[in-house]
């Protein structure tokens, strides 16, 4: 795979990493002390150093129950066609159900032995070691986010009203579980070290996890899912990562869920316009502004301007926020010029011959199918 790599300022890159390490040490030490004293600390039972939940992977249990449950998931349309369910795909209507479960253990082992090494060999042919590192750093950023999405969507499940809403959130919980375990295996196949959560991700995810009530919808289904949608939109056309188009499609539904829910159970005017809530929503976005330059070198390795990506993310998140009544202290008309000024000021200081650009008008998602999905979301 050929990338038109972008130049970056190595001095600024080193400085960004040093700042991140110092802030990370301070935040983690404080949370560890607070947890020891039982006055707060990290809420999530998640080990981002090892990319696992506390207690370890326990893959045998996952294979016996999670994998098998999905494989044996029956469809109401097939088993009770007289009911008003339409949950079968066209392929499922003509293929035998549970074909994979008919494999013998020897066949399954042979299948895995053939595919995984072949996939790793393919990745080694397509990408240089540095390109693999860049891809893993970007994907692991949202990989850790999927762990939090799994936990937060479980919380929201018990907050929504109506059978339909609980059914929708139940599916999101299942999809977040699938995203976490599948994406983790994809990332591991690159055979490069998987970085811990950056402190900027850590602050963002923990604050979303600690949000109260349906404000979790803003933190998760608007902000984090908006970032995930954008990352999968960037990466889903890369060789070997086509499966991320499926992740992208799932995220599109997750970003639409609060919109559909609030049509039936809208936020009150006070919930929408409460100054403290508006300020807190904006404060949740702020760590992403620090995360953008932290990922600059990795995006540049793939020929992507990280500020184009960041501007695209902020535009999409702001659009979703206003649509759902999660208003910010600044409207989009005031926020976008401010962010463009901020991004351009940083670039002016760190790049030679930089000229002013409107980063918030950028679009970094690629692929006709993914662009069509996003057009449907953001044109409504």
Secondary structure, 3 states (H helix, E strand, C coil): CCCCCCCCCHHHHHHHHHHHHHHHHHHHHHHHHHHHCCCCCCCCCEECCCCEECCCCCHHHHHHHHHHHHHCCCCHHHHCCCCCCCCCCHHHHHCCCCCHHHCCHHHHHHHHHHHHHHHHHHHHHHCCHHHHHHHHHHHHHHHHHHHHHHHHHHHHHCCCCCHHHHHHHHHHHHHHHHHHHHHHHHHHCCCCCCCCCCHHHHHHHHHHHCCCCCHHHHHHHHHHHHHHHHHHHHHCCCCCCCCHHHHHHHHHHHHHHHHHHHHHCCCCHHHHHCHHHHHHHHHHHHHHHHHHHHCHHHHHHCCCCHHHHHHHHHHHHHHHHHHCCCCCCCCHHHHHHHHHHHHHHHHHHHCCCCCCCCHHHCCCCCCHHHHHHHHHHHCC
